[in-house]
């Protein structure tokens, strides 16, 4: 049944490579609908209310086992890549190189799952952000891989400038310590754990894997042991990256099996097959002792989560805040954004003007690494709806262009004593010239000079004024709305399309 493994490999390539590319597609070559592949990721699907996708994953697992972990989850596929790279050239010594059966660490994995669920239920997305495999992959691609590829792209610009227009200079967002550190830690963790003990991460730390394991143990389609043919040689166990095959007792822990199908082709006795079996034979599953232990651990973990969740929520106040961060358009309320955003940074990667930046603790500890708007490298284009339309978790509600035009993420605040007109007694007006909503106008000042004035009702907080302001410190700065509002619509024909390349004077 080696063909099952190759089908799994092909499906993994088809379903996960586009997900990886979403985060490094700075040429925007992928079709816009490619972002919908992220809706198949379980945590974003649950948070975003994509119930069809979430139900599909659960039913897939309930019927066929944890195929999700080997075919759909990018973190799982990356671990398989690590395993594959280290297994090349050792086929003759495969039995020495590969794995052995280990008992499940139920206390750890169920504790992590229950703590994550209970903490989220009482309003904290801290553990979801930290542990969701898809979001970790997103941060790894956005904060580690993408910054490494941008300089390579920029090196190609001079060589190809006269030949074609494919390569163009791309600015880097800069270095964000906390997201980079956590992305690096995640990469090292899954690399070491997968090279050491295969899918150890998936079956101990990952809450998604543990959650799906609750369903996969009941799957009618599973890897089954033929006891009459099995000679207990242990070759299958040594090929099992989940370390869930107990060859001595001819038992398989289906809550940990990720349906990689590696074991099927290793058995010289053809004692293993993937087939329909309902109800499961008692000898083919983990022992009753392990099951009962799992139930006890689950209940104990739940009690621990309930006891510790209030402490975790209270710790959110420890986050040091300066100015309130400006949420991406479509976030709506701060509560909605902080609760649903998993900090996958897909919106950061998709932003064409590099307005969205990963944060450290701007939203507090519980909202660490969630993105904010910053206008040091650009401003938010009025017609751009990329971020809200690619968000897989529902933290950003999809906006039409018309809705985006009146979504007020913040309001520009003018400080007269910092303005060029005030300090140097000369004309400027760059902010007014580049305001797409005409919220910034020039009013009479002194000696025939004019100075900016902001009309709050029609300002949407796009940052055009802040970005173009030549003063140091900036004389006009956007202050965040804690909850986004609706600005006064601009009369038709009065809105301006802005393409800022330099100062307007």
C-alpha positions as CSV (number, residue, x, y, z in Angstrom):
1,X,0.0,0.0,0.0
2,X,2.9,2.3,-0.7
3,X,0.7,4.3,-3.0
4,X,-1.1,5.7,0.0
5,X,2.1,7.4,1.1
6,X,2.6,9.0,-2.3
7,X,-1.0,10.3,-2.4
8,X,-0.3,11.8,1.0
9,X,2.9,13.4,-0.2
10,X,1.3,14.9,-3.3
11,X,-1.7,16.3,-1.4
12,X,0.7,17.8,1.1
13,X,2.6,19.6,-1.6
14,X,-0.5,20.8,-3.3
15,X,-2.2,22.1,-0.2
16,X,0.7,23.5,1.8
17,X,3.2,25.0,-0.7
18,X,0.7,27.8,-1.6
19,X,0.2,28.5,2.1
20,X,4.0,29.0,2.5
21,X,4.1,31.2,-0.6
22,X,1.3,33.4,0.7
23,X,3.7,34.9,3.2
24,X,6.6,35.6,0.8
25,X,4.7,36.6,-2.3
26,X,5.9,40.2,-2.4
27,X,5.3,40.3,-6.2
28,X,1.6,39.4,-5.5
29,X,1.7,36.7,-8.2
30,X,-0.7,34.3,-6.4
31,X,-4.3,34.8,-7.2
32,X,-6.3,36.6,-4.6
33,X,-8.4,33.6,-3.8
34,X,-5.3,31.7,-2.8
35,X,-5.6,33.2,0.6
36,X,-8.7,31.1,1.2
37,X,-6.5,28.1,1.6
38,X,-5.7,29.5,5.1
39,X,-9.4,28.9,6.0
40,X,-8.6,25.2,6.1
41,X,-6.3,25.8,9.0
42,X,-8.4,24.7,12.1
43,X,-7.7,27.5,14.6
44,X,-8.3,30.4,12.1
45,X,-11.4,28.5,10.8
46,X,-12.9,28.2,14.3
47,X,-12.0,31.8,15.3
48,X,-13.3,33.3,12.0
49,X,-16.6,31.4,12.0
50,X,-15.7,29.4,8.9
51,X,-17.8,26.5,10.2
52,X,-17.9,24.6,7.0
53,X,-14.1,24.4,6.9
54,X,-13.9,23.6,10.6
55,X,-16.5,20.9,10.3
56,X,-14.7,19.4,7.3
57,X,-11.5,19.1,9.3
58,X,-13.3,17.4,12.2
59,X,-15.2,15.0,10.0
60,X,-12.1,14.2,8.0
61,X,-10.4,13.3,11.3
62,X,-13.4,11.4,12.7
63,X,-13.6,9.2,9.6
64,X,-10.0,8.9,8.3
65,X,-7.8,9.9,11.3
66,X,-5.3,12.7,11.5
67,X,-4.8,13.3,7.8
68,X,-5.0,17.0,8.6
69,X,-1.6,16.8,10.4
70,X,0.2,15.2,7.4
71,X,-1.6,16.9,4.5
72,X,-3.1,20.2,5.5
73,X,-1.0,21.6,8.4
74,X,2.1,23.4,7.2
75,X,3.9,22.9,10.5
76,X,3.4,19.1,10.2
77,X,4.6,19.1,6.6
78,X,7.7,21.1,7.6
79,X,8.5,18.5,10.2
80,X,8.2,15.8,7.6
81,X,10.7,17.7,5.4
82,X,13.2,17.9,8.3
83,X,12.8,14.1,8.8
84,X,13.2,13.4,5.1
85,X,16.4,15.5,4.8
86,X,18.0,13.6,7.7
87,X,16.9,10.2,6.5
88,X,18.6,10.5,3.1
89,X,21.6,8.2,2.8
90,X,20.7,6.0,5.8
91,X,18.3,3.6,4.2
92,X,20.6,0.6,5.0
93,X,20.7,1.6,8.6
94,X,17.1,2.7,8.8
95,X,16.4,0.5,11.8
96,X,19.2,2.2,13.8
97,X,18.3,5.7,12.6
98,X,14.5,5.6,13.2
99,X,12.2,5.6,16.1
100,X,10.8,3.3,18.9
101,X,7.5,3.2,20.6
102,X,7.0,5.6,23.6
103,X,4.1,5.9,25.9
104,X,1.9,9.0,25.4
105,X,2.6,12.0,27.6
106,X,-1.0,12.6,28.3
107,X,-0.5,14.9,31.3
108,X,1.4,17.4,29.2
109,X,-0.6,17.3,26.0
110,X,-4.0,17.5,27.7
111,X,-2.9,20.2,30.1
112,X,-1.8,22.4,27.2
113,X,-5.0,21.8,25.3
114,X,-7.3,22.5,28.2
115,X,-5.3,25.6,29.3
116,X,-5.4,26.9,25.8
117,X,-9.2,26.4,25.5
118,X,-10.1,27.7,28.9
119,X,-7.8,30.7,28.6
120,X,-9.4,31.6,25.3
121,X,-12.9,31.1,26.7
122,X,-12.3,33.7,29.4
123,X,-10.9,36.2,26.9
124,X,-7.2,35.5,26.5
125,X,-5.7,34.5,23.1
126,X,-2.1,34.4,24.5
127,X,-1.7,30.6,24.3
128,X,-3.5,30.5,20.9
129,X,-1.0,33.0,19.5
130,X,1.9,31.1,21.0
131,X,0.9,27.6,20.1
132,X,-1.2,27.6,16.9
133,X,0.9,25.8,14.3
134,X,-0.4,27.8,11.4
135,X,0.3,31.1,13.0
136,X,3.8,30.1,14.0
137,X,4.5,29.1,10.4
138,X,3.1,32.5,9.3
139,X,5.4,34.4,11.6
140,X,8.4,32.2,10.6
141,X,7.8,33.0,6.9
142,X,7.0,36.7,7.5
143,X,9.6,37.5,10.1
144,X,12.5,35.2,9.1
145,X,12.2,33.9,5.5
146,X,10.7,37.0,3.9
147,X,13.4,39.4,5.3
148,X,16.1,37.0,4.0
149,X,14.6,36.9,0.5
150,X,14.1,40.7,0.1
151,X,17.9,41.5,-0.1
152,X,18.3,38.8,-2.6
153,X,15.5,40.3,-4.7
154,X,17.0,43.8,-4.4
155,X,20.4,42.5,-5.6
156,X,18.7,41.4,-8.8
157,X,17.3,44.9,-9.5
158,X,20.4,46.5,-11.1
159,X,21.2,43.5,-13.2
160,X,17.7,43.3,-14.6
161,X,16.7,46.9,-14.7
162,X,17.3,47.3,-18.4
163,X,15.9,43.9,-19.4
164,X,12.6,43.5,-17.7
165,X,10.4,45.0,-15.0
166,X,9.8,41.8,-13.0
167,X,12.3,42.6,-10.2
168,X,11.8,45.9,-8.4
169,X,13.2,47.3,-5.1
170,X,11.4,46.2,-2.0
171,X,11.8,47.9,1.4
172,X,12.3,45.8,4.4
173,X,10.0,46.3,7.4
174,X,13.0,46.3,9.7
175,X,13.8,44.1,12.7
176,X,11.1,43.3,15.3
177,X,12.9,41.6,18.2
178,X,10.0,39.7,19.9
179,X,8.4,38.3,16.7
180,X,11.8,37.3,15.3
181,X,12.9,35.7,18.5
182,X,9.7,33.7,18.9
183,X,9.7,32.7,15.2
184,X,13.3,31.5,15.6
185,X,12.5,29.6,18.8
186,X,9.6,27.9,17.0
187,X,11.8,26.9,14.1
188,X,14.5,25.5,16.3
189,X,12.0,23.7,18.5
190,X,10.2,21.8,15.7
191,X,13.6,21.1,14.0
192,X,15.2,19.6,17.1
193,X,12.0,17.7,18.2
194,X,11.4,16.3,14.7
195,X,15.0,15.3,14.2
196,X,15.1,13.7,17.6
197,X,11.7,12.1,18.0
198,X,9.6,12.6,14.8
199,X,6.2,14.1,15.5
200,X,6.9,14.7,19.2
201,X,5.9,18.4,18.9
202,X,2.5,17.4,17.4
203,X,1.8,14.9,20.1
204,X,2.9,16.8,23.2
205,X,2.9,20.6,22.6
206,X,0.5,21.3,19.7
207,X,-3.1,21.8,21.0
208,X,-4.5,21.2,17.5
209,X,-2.9,17.8,17.3
210,X,-4.1,16.9,20.7
211,X,-7.6,18.1,19.9
212,X,-7.8,16.1,16.7
213,X,-6.5,13.1,18.5
214,X,-9.7,13.1,20.6
215,X,-11.5,12.3,17.3
216,X,-9.0,10.2,15.5
217,X,-9.1,7.4,18.0
218,X,-12.7,6.6,16.9
219,X,-11.9,6.8,13.1
220,X,-13.3,3.7,11.3
221,X,-10.5,4.0,8.6
222,X,-7.2,3.4,10.3
223,X,-3.9,1.5,10.2
224,X,-4.8,-2.0,11.4
225,X,-2.6,-4.9,12.6
226,X,-3.2,-8.4,11.4
227,X,-2.3,-10.4,14.5
228,X,-2.1,-13.7,12.6
229,X,0.6,-12.3,10.3
230,X,2.5,-10.0,12.8
231,X,5.8,-11.5,14.1
232,X,6.5,-8.6,16.5
233,X,9.8,-7.8,14.7
234,X,9.4,-4.0,15.4
235,X,10.3,-2.7,12.0
236,X,7.1,-0.8,11.7
237,X,7.6,0.8,15.1
238,X,11.1,2.0,14.0
239,X,9.5,3.7,10.9
240,X,6.7,5.4,12.9
241,X,7.5,9.1,13.3
242,X,4.6,9.4,15.8
243,X,6.2,6.6,17.9
244,X,2.7,5.2,18.4
245,X,3.1,1.6,17.3
246,X,3.6,-0.9,20.2
247,X,4.9,-3.8,18.2
248,X,5.3,-6.0,21.3
249,X,1.6,-5.9,21.9
250,X,0.5,-5.3,18.3
251,X,-1.2,-2.1,19.4
252,X,-1.5,1.3,17.8
253,X,-2.3,4.6,19.6
254,X,-4.6,6.1,17.0
255,X,-4.9,9.3,19.0
256,X,-1.2,10.0,18.0
257,X,-1.1,8.4,14.6
258,X,-0.8,11.1,11.9
259,X,-1.6,8.8,8.9
260,X,1.8,9.2,7.3
261,X,1.5,5.6,6.0
262,X,5.3,5.1,6.3
263,X,4.8,1.9,8.3
264,X,2.7,0.2,5.6
265,X,5.5,-0.5,3.2
266,X,8.0,-1.6,5.9
267,X,6.3,-4.8,7.1
268,X,7.7,-7.8,5.3
269,X,4.8,-9.9,6.6
270,X,2.1,-7.5,5.2
271,X,0.6,-7.4,8.7
272,X,-0.2,-3.7,8.4
273,X,-3.0,-2.2,6.3
274,X,-5.1,0.9,6.2
275,X,-8.7,-0.2,6.0
276,X,-12.2,0.1,7.5
277,X,-12.6,-1.5,10.9
278,X,-15.6,-0.7,13.1
279,X,-15.8,-1.3,15.9
280,X,-12.0,-1.4,16.6
281,X,-10.6,-4.5,18.0
282,X,-9.5,-4.1,21.6
283,X,-6.0,-5.4,20.9
284,X,-5.4,-3.0,18.1
285,X,-5.7,0.1,20.3
286,X,-3.9,1.5,23.4
287,X,-4.7,-0.2,26.7
288,X,-7.6,0.6,28.9
289,X,-5.0,1.8,31.5
290,X,-3.7,4.5,29.1
291,X,-7.3,5.5,28.2
292,X,-8.3,5.9,31.8
293,X,-5.1,7.8,32.6
294,X,-6.0,10.1,29.7
295,X,-9.4,10.8,31.1
296,X,-8.0,11.5,34.6
297,X,-5.3,13.8,33.2
298,X,-7.9,15.6,31.1
299,X,-10.1,16.3,34.1
300,X,-7.1,17.4,36.2
301,X,-5.8,19.7,33.5
302,X,-9.3,21.2,33.2
303,X,-9.3,22.0,36.9
304,X,-5.8,23.5,36.7
305,X,-6.9,25.7,33.7
306,X,-9.9,27.0,35.6
307,X,-7.7,27.9,38.6
308,X,-5.0,29.6,36.6
309,X,-6.9,31.4,33.8
310,X,-7.8,34.4,36.0
311,X,-4.1,34.9,36.8
312,X,-3.2,34.7,33.2
313,X,-5.8,37.3,32.3
314,X,-4.6,39.6,35.1
315,X,-1.1,39.4,33.8
316,X,-2.2,41.2,30.6
317,X,-1.9,44.4,32.5
318,X,1.8,43.9,32.8
319,X,2.2,44.8,29.2
320,X,3.9,48.2,28.9
321,X,2.0,50.5,26.6
322,X,3.0,53.8,25.2
323,X,0.7,55.2,22.5
324,X,-2.3,53.0,21.7
325,X,-1.6,50.9,18.6
326,X,-3.6,51.5,15.5
327,X,-5.5,48.4,14.5
328,X,-5.7,47.4,10.8
329,X,-8.9,48.4,9.0
330,X,-11.7,46.0,9.5
331,X,-10.8,45.1,13.1
332,X,-13.9,46.8,14.5
333,X,-13.5,46.7,18.2
334,X,-10.3,46.2,20.2
335,X,-11.9,43.2,22.0
336,X,-12.7,41.5,18.7
337,X,-9.3,42.1,17.3
338,X,-7.3,41.0,20.4
339,X,-9.5,37.9,20.9
340,X,-9.5,36.6,17.3
341,X,-6.1,37.6,15.9
342,X,-3.6,34.8,16.1
343,X,-0.7,37.0,14.9
344,X,-0.1,34.9,11.8
345,X,1.1,38.1,10.1
346,X,-0.5,37.2,6.8
347,X,-1.9,40.7,6.7
348,X,1.6,42.1,7.3
349,X,2.9,40.1,4.3
350,X,0.0,41.2,2.1
351,X,0.2,44.9,2.8
352,X,1.5,46.6,-0.4
353,X,2.5,49.8,1.3
354,X,4.1,48.2,4.4
355,X,1.9,50.0,6.8
356,X,1.2,46.9,8.9
357,X,4.0,46.0,11.3
358,X,4.3,43.1,13.8
359,X,4.4,44.4,17.4
360,X,5.9,43.2,20.7
361,X,3.6,43.9,23.6
362,X,1.8,47.0,22.3
363,X,-1.5,45.4,23.0
364,X,-0.3,43.9,26.3
365,X,1.0,40.4,26.9
366,X,-2.1,38.7,25.8
367,X,-2.0,40.4,22.4
368,X,1.7,40.1,21.8
369,X,2.9,40.2,18.2
370,X,-0.5,41.3,16.9
371,X,0.0,43.7,14.0
372,X,-0.5,47.5,14.1
373,X,-0.4,50.3,11.6
374,X,2.7,52.5,11.4
375,X,3.4,55.2,8.9
376,X,7.2,55.5,8.8
377,X,7.4,53.6,5.5
378,X,4.1,54.4,3.9
379,X,0.4,55.1,4.4
380,X,-2.8,53.2,4.0
381,X,-4.2,53.5,0.4
382,X,-7.9,54.4,0.5
383,X,-8.8,51.7,-2.1
384,X,-6.7,48.9,-0.6
385,X,-8.6,46.1,1.2
386,X,-5.9,43.4,1.1
387,X,-5.5,42.9,4.8
388,X,-9.2,42.6,5.7
389,X,-9.8,40.2,2.8
390,X,-7.0,37.8,3.5
391,X,-7.4,37.5,7.3
392,X,-8.3,33.9,8.0
393,X,-9.4,34.2,11.6
394,X,-12.1,36.9,11.5
395,X,-10.0,39.4,13.4
396,X,-10.4,41.6,10.4
397,X,-13.9,41.7,8.7
398,X,-13.7,41.9,4.9
399,X,-14.3,45.4,3.6
400,X,-15.4,46.7,0.3
401,X,-13.7,49.7,-1.2
402,X,-16.7,51.8,-0.2
403,X,-16.6,50.6,3.3
404,X,-12.9,51.2,3.5
405,X,-13.3,54.8,2.5
406,X,-15.2,55.6,5.6
407,X,-13.6,53.2,8.1
408,X,-11.9,55.5,10.7
409,X,-9.0,53.6,12.3
410,X,-7.8,56.8,14.0
411,X,-7.7,60.6,13.8
412,X,-4.8,62.8,12.9
413,X,-3.7,65.2,15.7
414,X,-1.8,68.4,14.8
415,X,0.9,69.9,17.1
416,X,1.5,73.4,16.0
417,X,4.8,73.9,17.8
418,X,6.3,71.1,15.8
419,X,5.1,72.4,12.4
420,X,7.6,73.7,9.8
421,X,5.3,76.8,9.4
422,X,5.6,77.6,13.1
423,X,9.2,76.8,13.6
424,X,10.7,78.1,10.4
425,X,8.1,80.7,9.4
426,X,7.8,79.3,5.9
427,X,5.1,77.7,3.8
428,X,4.6,73.9,3.8
429,X,1.2,72.3,3.4
430,X,2.5,68.8,2.5
431,X,0.0,67.2,4.8
432,X,-3.0,68.9,3.3
433,X,-1.8,68.3,-0.2
434,X,-1.6,64.6,0.4
435,X,-4.8,64.0,2.4
436,X,-7.1,61.8,0.3
437,X,-10.2,62.8,2.3
438,X,-9.4,66.5,2.6
439,X,-9.7,66.2,6.4
440,X,-6.5,68.3,6.6
441,X,-7.0,71.8,5.3
442,X,-4.8,75.0,5.5
443,X,-6.2,77.9,7.4
444,X,-4.9,81.4,7.9
445,X,-2.0,81.8,10.4
446,X,0.2,84.9,10.4
447,X,2.0,87.1,7.8
448,X,0.1,85.5,5.0
449,X,1.1,82.0,6.0
450,X,-1.3,79.1,6.4
451,X,-1.2,76.3,8.9
452,X,-2.9,72.9,9.0
453,X,-6.3,72.2,10.5
454,X,-7.8,68.7,11.0
455,X,-11.5,68.1,10.6
456,X,-12.0,65.0,12.8
457,X,-15.3,63.9,11.3
458,X,-13.9,63.1,7.8
459,X,-10.4,61.9,8.9
460,X,-10.0,58.1,8.5
461,X,-6.5,57.9,9.9
462,X,-4.9,56.7,6.7
463,X,-1.5,58.2,7.8
464,X,-0.8,60.1,4.5
465,X,-0.3,63.3,6.5
466,X,1.9,61.7,9.1
467,X,4.0,59.9,6.5
468,X,4.7,63.0,4.4
469,X,5.3,65.4,7.2
470,X,8.9,66.7,7.1
471,X,9.1,67.9,10.6
472,X,11.1,66.2,13.4
473,X,9.3,65.2,15.5
474,X,6.2,64.8,13.3
475,X,3.8,67.7,13.6
476,X,0.8,65.7,12.6
477,X,0.4,62.1,14.0
478,X,-2.5,59.7,13.8
479,X,-3.9,58.6,17.2
480,X,-5.7,55.3,17.4
481,X,-9.4,54.7,17.9
482,X,-9.8,52.0,20.5
483,X,-12.9,51.0,18.6
484,X,-13.0,51.8,14.9
485,X,-15.7,54.3,13.8
486,X,-17.4,55.4,10.7
487,X,-16.2,58.7,9.2
488,X,-18.4,61.2,7.5
489,X,-18.7,60.2,3.8
490,X,-16.8,62.5,1.4
491,X,-18.9,64.1,-1.3
492,X,-18.5,62.3,-4.6
493,X,-15.8,63.9,-6.7
494,X,-13.9,65.4,-3.8
495,X,-11.8,62.4,-2.8
496,X,-8.2,62.5,-4.0
497,X,-6.0,59.6,-5.2
498,X,-2.6,60.0,-3.6
499,X,0.7,58.6,-4.9
500,X,3.3,59.9,-2.5
501,X,6.9,59.6,-3.8
502,X,8.5,62.6,-2.1
503,X,7.6,65.7,-0.2
504,X,5.0,67.9,-1.8
505,X,7.1,71.1,-1.9
